[in-house]
């Protein structure tokens, strides 16, 4: 039976970089449908539970990032169009939407792992007590995540099917920045102080979990600074190796050892081994070159399809209509057959390019149409005010004339105002008729 000791246990907080492309593999491992499962106890996997976020958090996060890309691209095209930068528009159309983050080897998102030594969770004598300790750790982890990262925590879960109870969380640091005079949505981990400063994160988590009896982890950075100040050798850096990475390295070592034994068993000569390796290397290089060429062709076809859609919209050959909430690309009745044929041929090789262009340009068109409607409303309001002002001037002049002339002008005024209001789309209600009528004011 486990017993309680006076040993101090540290709360563990680690950050791991993530790219949006990693979410598929992350979800496979989370649902135990893929990835490294050698350390997982399948009989306990049903006990794993979500702590923060919806079940479809990964799909929603991917869609949100795609929307950020599309909205940024639409903003860029709108800004370049307003500035009449035709060459830049063509270049950006061919390039397509950009990833909404700066180049980084760590990735624009972060996975957070919170845990403690297994012995701390097992150091209580009963199952109920150990489960209560795990629940208290989960509650503290949820509060710490939400307090420090807020809505950027899109997912958190508690894993109970591995050696030690632990919390996984994913942070998507979304910010809006000013770039070249235009707002841009970006993923920027440095918006959070605890991601930017590792030592601050360790201080924060240590203070937050102190009521549970856990302490802050080793102050390695401080020890390194003191050692350097004193001219001593700094403590060795202990890099955390994920279980999956360790297992991959171990599997590679085993495979290489078996391959070496097989070669000896077959008594292959050194020359035969060298020839075989050269052949495999040449084949590998050929396959890699072929794959790069295929990828380059696909990228060029996708870029040309995006550009074809944009040129078709600019020439009036295409329009984008709403079909039950989904944008669809339609050909206009006045489009020239030769132009349509050319555009169709350029879009055909890349359905992904057509879909990307439709997603991006539908947003840009919606924005421009909304702007046009607002400008039209402003113009109508201005014109209506001028008409009413002119009408009041007519009433004032007519009031100084004899009765016969005043009645005549009144009839003309009513007819004229009604026609003008009809032309501006304003003469459809009693509220738009001249105030007072010709009997009272003319």
C-alpha positions in Angstrom: 0.0 0.0 0.0 1.3 3.5 -0.8 2.1 5.7 2.1 2.6 9.3 2.5 6.2 10.7 2.8 7.8 14.0 3.6 9.4 14.2 0.1 8.7 17.4 -1.9 7.3 17.0 -5.3 7.5 19.6 -8.1 4.7 20.6 -10.4 5.8 20.0 -14.0 5.0 22.5 -16.7 6.3 22.1 -20.3 5.5 23.9 -23.5 5.8 22.2 -26.9 5.6 24.0 -30.2 2.7 23.1 -32.6 1.9 23.9 -36.2 -1.7 23.7 -37.5 -0.7 20.8 -39.6 0.1 18.9 -36.4 -3.5 18.9 -35.2 -4.5 15.8 -37.2 -1.8 13.7 -35.6 -2.5 15.3 -32.2 -6.2 14.3 -32.5 -5.3 10.7 -33.5 -3.2 10.3 -30.4 -5.8 12.0 -28.2 -8.5 9.6 -29.4 -6.0 6.7 -29.2 -6.4 5.9 -32.9 -2.8 6.5 -33.8 0.6 7.8 -32.8 2.8 6.2 -30.1 0.5 4.1 -27.8 3.1 1.8 -26.3 2.8 3.6 -22.9 -1.0 3.7 -22.8 -3.2 1.4 -20.8 -6.2 0.7 -23.1 -8.4 -0.5 -20.3 -8.3 3.0 -18.8 -8.6 5.1 -21.9 -12.3 5.6 -21.4 -11.5 7.5 -18.2 -9.8 10.3 -20.2 -11.9 13.4 -20.2 -12.1 16.9 -21.8 -11.5 19.8 -19.4 -11.8 22.8 -21.8 -13.2 23.1 -25.3 -15.7 21.3 -27.5 -15.3 17.8 -29.0 -14.7 19.3 -32.5 -12.1 21.8 -31.3 -9.4 20.8 -33.8 -11.7 21.2 -36.8 -13.0 24.5 -35.5 -9.4 25.7 -34.9 -8.3 24.7 -38.4 -11.4 26.5 -39.9 -10.6 29.6 -37.8 -7.0 29.7 -39.1 -8.2 29.3 -42.7 -10.7 32.2 -42.1 -7.8 34.3 -40.8 -5.8 33.5 -44.0 -8.8 34.4 -46.2 -9.7 37.6 -44.4 -6.1 38.8 -44.4 -5.9 38.0 -48.2 -9.1 39.8 -48.9 -7.9 42.8 -46.9 -4.6 42.9 -48.9 -6.4 42.6 -52.3 -8.9 45.4 -51.2 -6.0 47.6 -50.1 -4.0 47.1 -53.3 -7.1 47.6 -55.4 -7.8 50.9 -53.6 -4.2 52.0 -54.2 -4.3 50.8 -57.9 -1.3 48.5 -57.5 -2.1 46.3 -60.5 1.3 44.5 -60.6 1.2 43.7 -56.9 -2.3 42.5 -57.1 -1.3 40.0 -59.9 1.7 38.8 -57.8 -0.4 38.4 -54.6 -3.2 36.6 -56.6 -0.6 34.1 -57.9 0.9 33.6 -54.5 -2.4 33.2 -52.7 -3.2 33.5 -49.0 -0.2 33.5 -46.6 0.0 31.6 -43.3 -1.0 34.1 -40.5 2.3 33.7 -38.5 5.9 34.6 -38.9 8.4 31.9 -39.8 9.4 29.9 -36.7 10.9 26.5 -36.0 8.7 26.0 -32.9 5.3 26.7 -34.6 2.8 29.4 -33.9 0.8 27.5 -31.3 1.7 25.8 -28.0 0.9 22.5 -26.4 1.0 22.8 -22.6 1.6 19.7 -20.4 0.9 20.0 -16.6 1.7 17.1 -14.3 3.6 15.9 -11.2 5.6 12.8 -10.3 3.5 9.6 -10.3 4.5 9.0 -6.7 2.7 12.2 -5.6 -0.6 11.0 -7.1 -0.1 7.5 -5.6 1.0 8.6 -2.2 -2.4 8.4 -0.6 -3.8 5.1 0.9 -7.2 4.8 -0.8 -8.6 5.0 -4.3 -11.0 7.7 -3.4 -8.3 9.8 -1.9 -6.1 9.4 -5.0 -9.0 10.3 -7.3 -9.7 13.4 -5.2 -6.1 14.5 -5.5 -6.2 14.0 -9.3 -9.5 16.0 -9.5 -7.9 18.8 -7.4 -4.9 18.9 -9.7 -7.3 19.1 -12.7 -9.3 21.9 -11.2 -6.1 23.9 -10.5 -4.8 23.3 -14.0 -8.1 24.5 -15.6 -8.1 27.7 -13.5 -4.4 28.4 -14.2 -4.9 27.9 -18.0 -8.0 30.1 -18.2 -6.5 32.8 -15.9 -3.3 33.1 -18.0 -4.4 32.3 -21.5 -8.2 33.0 -21.6 -10.0 32.2 -24.8 -6.8 31.2 -26.5 -7.0 27.9 -24.7 -9.0 26.0 -27.3 -8.6 22.6 -25.8 -7.5 20.8 -22.6 -7.9 17.2 -21.5 -7.0 15.0 -18.6 -5.2 11.7 -19.4 -5.7 8.9 -16.9 -4.4 6.0 -19.0 -0.7 6.7 -18.8 1.8 6.3 -15.9 1.0 9.6 -14.2 -2.2 11.7 -14.3 -1.5 14.8 -16.5 -3.2 17.6 -18.4 -2.7 18.4 -22.1 -3.8 21.8 -23.4 -3.5 23.7 -26.7 -3.1 27.4 -26.9 -3.9 29.3 -30.2 -2.5 32.9 -29.6 -4.7 35.0 -31.9 -3.9 38.7 -32.2 -4.7 41.6 -34.6 -1.7 43.7 -35.6 -1.1 46.7 -37.8 0.9 45.9 -41.0 1.4 48.4 -43.8 -1.5 50.5 -42.7 -3.9 47.5 -42.6 -5.2 45.3 -39.8 -4.0 41.6 -40.0 -4.9 38.6 -37.9 -1.8 36.7 -36.7 -0.9 33.8 -34.5 1.7 35.3 -32.1 2.8 33.2 -29.1 4.8 36.1 -27.6 1.5 37.9 -26.8 1.5 35.7 -23.6 4.2 36.6 -21.1 4.3 33.0 -19.7 5.2 31.7 -23.2 7.7 34.5 -23.8 9.4 33.9 -20.4 9.9 30.3 -19.3 11.1 31.2 -15.8 8.0 33.4 -15.3 5.8 30.4 -16.3 7.6 28.1 -13.8 7.1 30.8 -11.1 3.4 31.2 -11.9 2.6 27.5 -12.0 4.6 26.9 -8.8 2.6 29.6 -6.9 -0.7 28.4 -8.3 -0.2 24.7 -7.3 1.4 25.5 -3.9 -1.9 25.0 -2.0 -1.9 21.3 -3.2 1.5 20.8 -1.6 3.5 20.9 -4.8 6.6 23.1 -5.3 8.2 25.0 -8.2 10.5 23.0 -10.4 14.3 23.4 -10.4 15.5 26.9 -11.0 18.0 25.9 -13.6 18.3 29.3 -15.4 19.2 30.9 -12.1 21.7 28.2 -11.3 23.3 28.7 -14.8 23.6 32.5 -14.3 25.2 32.1 -10.8 27.6 29.5 -12.1 28.7 31.8 -15.0 29.1 34.7 -12.6 31.3 32.6 -10.3 33.3 31.2 -13.2 32.0 27.7 -12.5 30.8 25.0 -15.0 27.0 25.5 -15.5 24.8 22.5 -14.7 24.2 20.2 -17.7 21.1 21.0 -19.7 18.5 18.3 -19.4 16.5 18.3 -22.5 13.1 16.7 -22.2 12.6 13.9 -24.7 9.0 13.0 -25.5 8.1 9.3 -25.0 7.1 9.1 -28.7 10.5 10.5 -29.8 12.4 8.1 -27.4 10.5 5.1 -28.7 11.1 6.1 -32.4 14.9 6.4 -31.6 14.8 3.0 -29.9 12.9 1.4 -32.7 15.4 2.8 -35.2 18.3 1.4 -33.2 16.7 -2.0 -33.1 15.9 -2.0 -36.8 19.5 -1.0 -37.6 20.9 -3.7 -35.3 18.7 -6.4 -37.0 19.7 -5.2 -40.4 23.4 -5.5 -39.5 22.9 -9.0 -38.2 21.0 -10.0 -41.3 23.8 -8.7 -43.5 26.3 -10.8 -41.6 24.1 -13.8 -41.7 23.8 -13.5 -45.5 27.6 -13.2 -45.7 27.4 -10.3 -48.2 30.7 -8.9 -49.3 31.6 -5.3 -48.5 31.4 -4.5 -52.2 27.9 -5.9 -52.6 26.7 -3.9 -49.6 28.2 -0.7 -51.0 26.6 -1.3 -54.4 23.2 -2.0 -52.8 23.4 1.2 -50.7 24.4 3.3 -53.7 21.4 1.9 -55.7 19.0 2.7 -52.8 20.5 6.2 -52.5 20.1 6.9 -56.2 16.5 5.6 -56.2 15.7 7.7 -53.1 17.1 10.8 -54.8 15.1 10.2 -57.9 11.9 9.7 -55.9 12.6 12.9 -53.9 13.2 14.9 -57.1 10.1 13.5 -58.7 8.0 14.4 -55.6 9.4 17.9 -55.6 8.7 18.4 -59.3 5.1 17.1 -58.8 4.6 19.5 -55.8 5.9 22.4 -57.8 3.6 21.6 -60.8 0.6 21.3 -58.4 1.5 24.6 -56.7 1.8 26.4 -60.1 -1.6 25.0 -61.3 -3.2 26.1 -58.0 -1.8 29.6 -58.3 -2.9 29.9 -61.9 -6.4 28.7 -61.0 -6.7 31.4 -58.3 -5.5 34.0 -60.8 -7.9 32.8 -63.5 -10.9 33.3 -61.1 -9.6 36.7 -60.2 -9.2 37.7 -63.8 -12.7 36.4 -64.6 -14.2 38.4 -61.9 -12.3 41.5 -62.9 -13.4 41.1 -66.6 -17.1 40.5 -65.6 -17.0 36.9 -67.0 -17.7 35.5 -63.5 -19.8 36.5 -60.5 -20.1 35.0 -57.0 -23.6 34.3 -55.8 -24.9 33.0 -52.5 -26.4 29.4 -52.5 -28.0 28.7 -49.1 -25.1 30.3 -47.3 -22.3 28.9 -49.5 -20.6 31.0 -52.2 -20.8 29.6 -55.8 -19.0 30.8 -58.9 -21.3 31.5 -61.9 -20.6 32.6 -65.5 -22.3 35.8 -66.5 -24.6 36.0 -69.6 -22.5 38.6 -71.3 -19.2 36.8 -70.9 -17.2 36.3 -74.1 -17.0 32.6 -75.1 -13.3 32.7 -75.9 -12.4 34.2 -72.5 -14.6 31.7 -70.7 -13.0 28.8 -72.6 -9.5 30.0 -71.6 -10.5 30.6 -67.9 -12.2 27.1 -67.7 -9.0 25.4 -69.0 -6.8 27.2 -66.5 -9.1 26.3 -63.5 -9.7 22.6 -64.5 -6.3 21.2 -63.3 -6.7 22.4 -59.7 -10.0 22.1 -57.9 -8.2 23.2 -54.7 -7.1 26.5 -56.4 -10.7 27.1 -57.6 -12.1 26.4 -54.1 -9.4 28.7 -52.4 -10.1 31.5 -54.9 -13.9 31.2 -54.3 -13.4 31.3 -50.5 -11.2 34.4 -50.7 -12.9 36.4 -53.3 -16.4 35.9 -51.9 -15.2 37.7 -48.8 -13.7 40.5 -50.7 -16.8 41.0 -52.9 -19.1 40.9 -49.9 -17.0 43.6 -48.3 -17.0 45.8 -51.4 -20.7 45.3 -51.9 -21.4 46.3 -48.3 -19.2 49.4 -48.8 -21.2 50.3 -51.9 -24.5 49.9 -50.1 -23.3 52.2 -47.3 -22.1 54.8 -49.8 -25.5 54.6 -51.6 -27.4 55.1 -48.4 -25.3 58.1 -47.6 -25.9 59.6 -51.0 -29.7 59.0 -50.7 -29.8 60.6 -47.3 -27.8 63.6 -48.6 -30.1 64.0 -51.7 -33.2 63.7 -49.6 -32.1 66.4 -47.3 -31.4 68.7 -50.2 -34.8 68.0 -51.7 -36.5 68.8 -48.4 -34.5 72.0 -48.1 -35.5 73.1 -51.6 -39.2 72.2 -50.8 -39.1 74.4 -47.7 -37.6 77.2 -49.8 -40.5 76.9 -52.3 -43.0 77.0 -49.4 -41.4 80.1 -48.0 -41.4 81.9 -51.4 -45.0 80.8 -52.1 -46.2 82.2 -48.8 -45.4 85.7 -50.0 -47.4 85.4 -53.2 -51.1 86.0 -53.8 -53.5 83.2 -53.2 -54.0 82.1 -56.8 -50.2 81.9 -57.5 -49.7 80.2 -54.1 -52.2 77.4 -54.9 -50.7 76.9 -58.4 -47.2 76.6 -57.0 -48.5 74.2 -54.3 -49.9 71.8 -57.0 -46.6 71.9 -58.9 -44.7 71.4 -55.7 -46.5 68.3 -54.7 -46.2 66.7 -58.2 -42.5 67.7 -58.5 -41.5 66.4 -55.1 -43.3 63.1 -55.6 -41.5 62.5 -58.8 -38.1 63.3 -57.3 -38.8 61.1 -54.3 -39.8 58.2 -56.6 -36.5 58.5 -58.5 -34.5 58.3 -55.3 -36.6 55.4 -54.0 -37.9 57.5 -51.1 -41.5 58.2 -52.2 -43.1 55.0 -50.9 -44.7 56.2 -47.6 -46.6 59.1 -46.2 -43.5 60.1 -44.2 -41.8 61.2 -47.5 -44.6 63.5 -48.6 -44.1 67.2 -48.3 -44.9 68.4 -44.8 -48.2 70.1 -44.2 -49.8 69.7 -47.7 -50.7 72.4 -50.1 -53.6 73.7 -48.1 -51.7 74.5 -45.0 -48.3 75.6 -46.1 -48.8 76.9 -49.7 
